[in-house]
Each structure stands twice: as structure tokens, then as C-alpha cells.
């Protein structure tokens, strides 16, 4: 099995520019660059869809993904707090027959 090739962000953007700015066809540009037309088409779609966020690299999140991750963490923390409070309520007496009043001396 061959190792998967990794291309830099600059290479991908240059390949897309070759098609867009210099009006090469996808097949012709791919042949000149030594890659497949499918890869070039996928890069073009990603660049068009991600409005400036394309080809971020592994592990780099878009601002929306970072916000979603943060909000999921916050939801998880709040759910845990709610469970703790539920357990606390169940341990309190259900009915109080005595009322305690504090009189300062």
C-alpha cells in the first residue's frame, strides 16, 4: 500500500488558481500538476464552500466549530450541575413539621 500524499495549502491554492485565473480545464490542470482530476475538483469545491477557511490543516477548527465545541462543553457542565442539584433535593426531607427560628441574644 502506498503512503498518502500530502499537499501544502499553497500548492492547492495555486492549482485552483491555474483553473480559475488561467482558464485551464480540470483535467488539463490535473495532468500538468501530476494529480487526479477528482482531487482537483474536491479542492475547488472546498475552496468555494469554506469562504477563506479552506485547507486549514489537521486539528485547526473554524470559528463555528470552536464555538460548537465550547457550547457542548458548557452544556455538559450544566447537565452535571443539574444532576447534582437533583440528588441534593432528593436527600432533603419531604415535609418539615418543625420551623427553626433564630433569635439573637
SEROVO-687071 format. One record per atom (N, C-alpha, C): atom name; z negated, y negated, x. Coordinates in nm, 4 decimals, padded with zeros to 6 digits. Example, Ala and Ser with C-alpha at 12.3 -4.5 7.8 and 13.67 -1.06 7.14 Angstrom:
% residues 2
(N, (-00.7800, 00.5690, 01.3190));
(CA, (-00.7800, 00.4500, 01.2300));
(C, (-00.7800, 00.3300, 01.3200));
(N, (-00.7080, 00.2250, 01.2850));
(CA, (-00.7140, 00.1060, 01.3670));
(C, (-00.7870, -00.0030, 01.2900));
END
This chain:
% residues 105
(N, (00.0000, 00.1177, 00.0842));
(CA, (00.0000, 00.0000, 00.0000));
(C, (00.0000, -00.1241, 00.0887));
(N, (00.0813, -00.2198, 00.0539));
(CA, (00.0906, -00.3410, 00.1349));
(C, (-00.0144, -00.4416, 00.0916));
(N, (-00.0552, -00.5240, 00.1858));
(CA, (-00.1545, -00.6276, 00.1558));
(C, (-00.0893, -00.7384, 00.0739));
(N, (-00.1645, -00.7935, -00.0151));
(CA, (-00.1136, -00.9005, -00.0996));
(C, (-00.1006, -01.0281, -00.0181));
(N, (00.0139, -01.0944, -00.0292));
(CA, (00.0373, -01.2167, 00.0457));
(C, (-00.0307, -01.3333, -00.0245));
(N, (-00.0839, -01.4241, 00.0554));
(CA, (-00.1455, -01.5442, 00.0015));
(C, (-00.0661, -01.6638, 00.0510));
(N, (-00.0346, -01.7519, -00.0416));
(CA, (00.0430, -01.8703, -00.0078));
(C, (-00.0460, -01.9937, -00.0242));
(N, (-00.0259, -02.0908, 00.0615));
(CA, (-00.1076, -02.2125, 00.0558));
(C, (-00.0650, -02.2988, -00.0631));
(N, (-00.1534, -02.3896, -00.0990));
(CA, (-00.1250, -02.4823, -00.2078));
(C, (-00.0021, -02.5664, -00.1747));
(N, (00.0091, -02.6099, -00.0493));
(CA, (00.1216, -02.6930, -00.0076));
(C, (00.2539, -02.6178, -00.0213));
(N, (00.2539, -02.4886, 00.0164));
(CA, (00.3744, -02.4078, 00.0055));
(C, (00.4171, -02.3974, -00.1407));
(N, (00.3207, -02.3720, -00.2283));
(CA, (00.3511, -02.3585, -00.3708));
(C, (00.4066, -02.4893, -00.4274));
(N, (00.3431, -02.5995, -00.3921));
(CA, (00.3909, -02.7287, -00.4424));
(C, (00.5289, -02.7632, -00.3871));
(N, (00.5549, -02.7284, -00.2600));
(CA, (00.6875, -02.7517, -00.2016));
(C, (00.7932, -02.6649, -00.2700));
(N, (00.7571, -02.5420, -00.3036));
(CA, (00.8503, -02.4520, -00.3717));
(C, (00.8854, -02.5066, -00.5105));
(N, (00.7856, -02.5593, -00.5787));
(CA, (00.8108, -02.6175, -00.7110));
(C, (00.8971, -02.7437, -00.6981));
(N, (00.8687, -02.8245, -00.5974));
(CA, (00.9470, -02.9465, -00.5753));
(C, (01.0931, -02.9129, -00.5464));
(N, (01.1157, -02.8028, -00.4787));
(CA, (01.2521, -02.7598, -00.4490));
(C, (01.3299, -02.7389, -00.5790));
(N, (01.2651, -02.6804, -00.6782));
(CA, (01.3326, -02.6565, -00.8064));
(C, (01.3437, -02.7847, -00.8884));
(N, (01.2357, -02.8609, -00.8939));
(CA, (01.2322, -02.9768, -00.9835));
(C, (01.3106, -03.0940, -00.9266));
(N, (01.2836, -03.1298, -00.8033));
(CA, (01.3436, -03.2507, -00.7456));
(C, (01.4845, -03.2277, -00.6926));
(N, (01.5072, -03.1108, -00.6320));
(CA, (01.6383, -03.0857, -00.5716));
(C, (01.7280, -03.0005, -00.6601));
(N, (01.6809, -02.9717, -00.7816));
(CA, (01.7614, -02.9027, -00.8838));
(C, (01.8119, -02.7644, -00.8411));
(N, (01.7329, -02.6924, -00.7610));
(CA, (01.7675, -02.5542, -00.7295));
(C, (01.7318, -02.4689, -00.8504));
(N, (01.8075, -02.3611, -00.8699));
(CA, (01.7684, -02.2663, -00.9743));
(C, (01.6488, -02.1860, -00.9230));
(N, (01.5777, -02.1233, -01.0150));
(CA, (01.4599, -02.0474, -00.9750));
(C, (01.4984, -01.9322, -00.8807));
(N, (01.6052, -01.8634, -00.9119));
(CA, (01.6494, -01.7505, -00.8298));
(C, (01.6930, -01.7976, -00.6912));
(N, (01.7672, -01.9060, -00.6877));
(CA, (01.8162, -01.9587, -00.5601));
(C, (01.7002, -02.0075, -00.4725));
(N, (01.6059, -02.0789, -00.5310));
(CA, (01.4903, -02.1272, -00.4547));
(C, (01.4064, -02.0095, -00.4047));
(N, (01.3870, -01.9105, -00.4898));
(CA, (01.3078, -01.7937, -00.4504));
(C, (01.3744, -01.7190, -00.3355));
(N, (01.5038, -01.7037, -00.3419));
(CA, (01.5765, -01.6342, -00.2361));
(C, (01.5636, -01.7097, -00.1030));
(N, (01.5755, -01.8417, -00.1073));
(CA, (01.5642, -01.9221, 00.0141));
(C, (01.4231, -01.9173, 00.0739));
(N, (01.3227, -01.9036, -00.0106));
(CA, (01.1839, -01.9025, 00.0368));
(C, (01.1321, -01.7629, 00.0684));
(N, (01.2079, -01.6603, 00.0296));
(CA, (01.1662, -01.5231, 00.0579));
(C, (01.0586, -01.4716, -00.0362));
(N, (01.0594, -01.5216, -00.1595));
(CA, (00.9647, -01.4741, -00.2604));
(C, (01.0431, -01.4340, -00.3839));
(N, (00.9737, -01.3767, -00.4830));
(CA, (01.0446, -01.3355, -00.6038));
(C, (01.0518, -01.4516, -00.7017));
(N, (01.1495, -01.4443, -00.7900));
(CA, (01.1676, -01.5480, -00.8911));
(C, (01.0507, -01.5485, -00.9898));
(N, (00.9905, -01.4309, -01.0138));
(CA, (00.8772, -01.4235, -01.1059));
(C, (00.7573, -01.5019, -01.0519));
(N, (00.7318, -01.4893, -00.9223));
(CA, (00.6205, -01.5639, -00.8611));
(C, (00.6453, -01.7132, -00.8734));
(N, (00.7664, -01.7531, -00.8444));
(CA, (00.8012, -01.8952, -00.8517));
(C, (00.7890, -01.9473, -00.9952));
(N, (00.8294, -01.8674, -01.0907));
(CA, (00.8155, -01.9067, -01.2310));
(C, (00.6694, -01.9199, -01.2723));
(N, (00.5855, -01.8276, -01.2255));
(CA, (00.4427, -01.8338, -01.2561));
(C, (00.3802, -01.9594, -01.1955));
(N, (00.4188, -01.9926, -01.0723));
(CA, (00.3674, -02.1141, -01.0074));
(C, (00.4087, -02.2388, -01.0857));
(N, (00.5332, -02.2405, -01.1310));
(CA, (00.5831, -02.3548, -01.2070));
(C, (00.5048, -02.3712, -01.3369));
(N, (00.4806, -02.2625, -01.4094));
(CA, (00.4027, -02.2688, -01.5336));
(C, (00.2606, -02.3165, -01.5064));
(N, (00.1991, -02.2648, -01.4010));
(CA, (00.0623, -02.3044, -01.3686));
(C, (00.0551, -02.4525, -01.3338));
(N, (00.1525, -02.5015, -01.2606));
(CA, (00.1537, -02.6429, -01.2235));
(C, (00.1738, -02.7324, -01.3455));
(N, (00.2550, -02.6893, -01.4401));
(CA, (00.2796, -02.7682, -01.5602));
(C, (00.1602, -02.7656, -01.6557));
(N, (00.0910, -02.6532, -01.6639));
(CA, (-00.0190, -02.6375, -01.7585));
(C, (-00.1489, -02.7026, -01.7123));
(N, (-00.1741, -02.7080, -01.5826));
(CA, (-00.3058, -02.7470, -01.5329));
(C, (-00.3192, -02.8938, -01.4952));
(N, (-00.2255, -02.9773, -01.5269));
(CA, (-00.2297, -03.1223, -01.5025));
(C, (-00.3125, -03.1634, -01.3807));
(N, (-00.2638, -03.1273, -01.2636));
(CA, (-00.3279, -03.1711, -01.1391));
(C, (-00.4336, -03.0748, -01.0864));
(N, (-00.4705, -02.9747, -01.1631));
(CA, (-00.5734, -02.8802, -01.1204));
(C, (-00.5134, -02.7474, -01.0728));
(N, (-00.3842, -02.7377, -01.0627));
(CA, (-00.3195, -02.6130, -01.0235));
(C, (-00.3506, -02.5779, -00.8787));
(N, (-00.3586, -02.4508, -00.8514));
(CA, (-00.3745, -02.3959, -00.7166));
(C, (-00.5030, -02.4462, -00.6501));
(N, (-00.6138, -02.4382, -00.7224));
(CA, (-00.7418, -02.4841, -00.6704));
(C, (-00.7967, -02.3923, -00.5633));
(N, (-00.7628, -02.2671, -00.5674));
(CA, (-00.8189, -02.1706, -00.4741));
(C, (-00.9245, -02.0867, -00.5435));
(N, (-00.9658, -01.9809, -00.4793));
(CA, (-01.0635, -01.8904, -00.5391));
(C, (-01.2006, -01.9557, -00.5464));
(N, (-01.2647, -01.9433, -00.6609));
(CA, (-01.4005, -01.9920, -00.6767));
(C, (-01.4136, -02.1377, -00.7135));
(N, (-01.3076, -02.2125, -00.7131));
(CA, (-01.3142, -02.3539, -00.7471));
(C, (-01.2906, -02.3679, -00.8972));
(N, (-01.3825, -02.4319, -00.9665));
(CA, (-01.3741, -02.4440, -01.1113));
(C, (-01.3149, -02.5788, -01.1520));
(N, (-01.2471, -02.5763, -01.2651));
(CA, (-01.2033, -02.7023, -01.3241));
(C, (-01.3264, -02.7708, -01.3824));
(N, (-01.3191, -02.9008, -01.4078));
(CA, (-01.4347, -02.9685, -01.4680));
(C, (-01.4783, -02.9054, -01.6004));
(N, (-01.3810, -02.8599, -01.6810));
(CA, (-01.4136, -02.7957, -01.8083));
(C, (-01.4876, -02.6645, -01.7861));
(N, (-01.4421, -02.5847, -01.6886));
(CA, (-01.5084, -02.4577, -01.6598));
(C, (-01.6495, -02.4796, -01.6068));
(N, (-01.6678, -02.5821, -01.5240));
(CA, (-01.8009, -02.6125, -01.4718));
(C, (-01.8940, -02.6546, -01.5847));
(N, (-01.8434, -02.7339, -01.6784));
(CA, (-01.9257, -02.7762, -01.7921));
(C, (-01.9625, -02.6577, -01.8803));
(N, (-01.8669, -02.5691, -01.9044));
(CA, (-01.8939, -02.4496, -01.9842));
(C, (-02.0004, -02.3646, -01.9174));
(N, (-01.9904, -02.3452, -01.7870));
(CA, (-02.0896, -02.2663, -01.7146));
(C, (-02.2281, -02.3300, -01.7263));
(N, (-02.2343, -02.4615, -01.7133));
(CA, (-02.3612, -02.5329, -01.7244));
(C, (-02.4195, -02.5188, -01.8648));
(N, (-02.3359, -02.5354, -01.9658));
(CA, (-02.3828, -02.5250, -02.1041));
(C, (-02.4281, -02.3837, -02.1387));
(N, (-02.3603, -02.2828, -02.0857));
(CA, (-02.4036, -02.1450, -02.1099));
(C, (-02.5410, -02.1200, -02.0489));
(N, (-02.5647, -02.1749, -01.9312));
(CA, (-02.6962, -02.1624, -01.8688));
(C, (-02.8037, -02.2312, -01.9502));
(N, (-02.7705, -02.3476, -02.0045));
(CA, (-02.8655, -02.4216, -02.0867));
(C, (-02.8961, -02.3452, -02.2158));
(N, (-02.7942, -02.2868, -02.2779));
(CA, (-02.8145, -02.2082, -02.3994));
(C, (-02.9049, -02.0887, -02.3706));
(N, (-02.8809, -02.0213, -02.2602));
(CA, (-02.9618, -01.9057, -02.2241));
(C, (-03.1086, -01.9461, -02.2040));
(N, (-03.1313, -02.0582, -02.1374));
(CA, (-03.2680, -02.1062, -02.1140));
(C, (-03.3363, -02.1408, -02.2461));
(N, (-03.2650, -02.2076, -02.3361));
(CA, (-03.3230, -02.2446, -02.4654));
(C, (-03.3523, -02.1224, -02.5517));
(N, (-03.2660, -02.0212, -02.5453));
(CA, (-03.2923, -01.8981, -02.6201));
(C, (-03.4173, -01.8281, -02.5681));
(N, (-03.4359, -01.8288, -02.4369));
(CA, (-03.5573, -01.7688, -02.3800));
(C, (-03.6814, -01.8457, -02.4242));
(N, (-03.6743, -01.9783, -02.4235));
(CA, (-03.7865, -02.0596, -02.4682));
(C, (-03.8188, -02.0315, -02.6147));
(N, (-03.7162, -02.0168, -02.6966));
(CA, (-03.7362, -01.9874, -02.8385));
(C, (-03.8062, -01.8533, -02.8573));
(N, (-03.7640, -01.7534, -02.7794));
(CA, (-03.8277, -01.6217, -02.7882));
(C, (-03.9750, -01.6294, -02.7489));
(N, (-04.0058, -01.7067, -02.6471));
(CA, (-04.1457, -01.7226, -02.6048));
(C, (-04.2265, -01.7868, -02.7163));
(N, (-04.1712, -01.8888, -02.7808));
(CA, (-04.2419, -01.9542, -02.8900));
(C, (-04.2594, -01.8626, -03.0106));
(N, (-04.1621, -01.7766, -03.0375));
(CA, (-04.1749, -01.6800, -03.1461));
(C, (-04.2905, -01.5850, -03.1195));
(N, (-04.3002, -01.5372, -02.9955));
(CA, (-04.4086, -01.4463, -02.9588));
(C, (-04.5427, -01.5176, -02.9707));
(N, (-04.5470, -01.6427, -02.9345));
(CA, (-04.6704, -01.7209, -02.9430));
(C, (-04.7138, -01.7355, -03.0878));
(N, (-04.6205, -01.7619, -03.1788));
(CA, (-04.6536, -01.7766, -03.3197));
(C, (-04.7087, -01.6475, -03.3777));
(N, (-04.6530, -01.5347, -03.3408));
(CA, (-04.6989, -01.4075, -03.3960));
(C, (-04.8387, -01.3720, -03.3464));
(N, (-04.8813, -01.4253, -03.2352));
(CA, (-05.0150, -01.3946, -03.1844));
(C, (-05.1217, -01.4854, -03.2450));
(N, (-05.0822, -01.5945, -03.3109));
(CA, (-05.1781, -01.6828, -03.3768));
(C, (-05.2253, -01.6193, -03.5075));
(N, (-05.3490, -01.6491, -03.5490));
(CA, (-05.3962, -01.5947, -03.6766));
(C, (-05.3108, -01.6462, -03.7924));
(N, (-05.2892, -01.5602, -03.8890));
(CA, (-05.2038, -01.5966, -04.0019));
(C, (-05.2739, -01.6943, -04.0961));
(N, (-05.4038, -01.6734, -04.1165));
(CA, (-05.4759, -01.7555, -04.2109));
(C, (-05.6086, -01.7971, -04.1480));
(N, (-05.6381, -01.9225, -04.1552));
(CA, (-05.7643, -01.9692, -04.0986));
(C, (-05.8594, -02.0052, -04.2120));
(N, (-05.9747, -01.9459, -04.2073));
(CA, (-06.0744, -01.9775, -04.3090));
(C, (-06.1743, -02.0794, -04.2578));
(N, (-06.1760, -02.1007, -04.1291));
(CA, (-06.2679, -02.1973, -04.0709));
(C, (-06.1902, -02.3155, -04.0146));
(N, (-06.2467, -02.4306, -04.0307));
(CA, (-06.1883, -02.5511, -03.9732));
(C, (-06.2877, -02.6046, -03.8720));
(N, (-06.2433, -02.6266, -03.7544));
(CA, (-06.3291, -02.6784, -03.6495));
(C, (-06.3119, -02.8286, -03.6396));
(N, (-06.4233, -02.8990, -03.6433));
(CA, (-06.4202, -03.0447, -03.6345));
(C, (-06.5011, -03.0840, -03.5138));
(N, (-06.4511, -03.1721, -03.4404));
(CA, (-06.5201, -03.2174, -03.3193));
(C, (-06.5889, -03.3497, -03.3479));
(N, (-06.7216, -03.3549, -03.3299));
(CA, (-06.7991, -03.4772, -03.3458));
(C, (-06.8495, -03.5197, -03.2095));
(N, (-06.8073, -03.6319, -03.1620));
(CA, (-06.8582, -03.6766, -03.0324));
(C, (-07.0064, -03.7144, -03.0440));
(N, (-07.0821, -03.6840, -02.9445));
(CA, (-07.2268, -03.7112, -02.9440));
(C, (-07.2571, -03.8422, -02.8780));
END
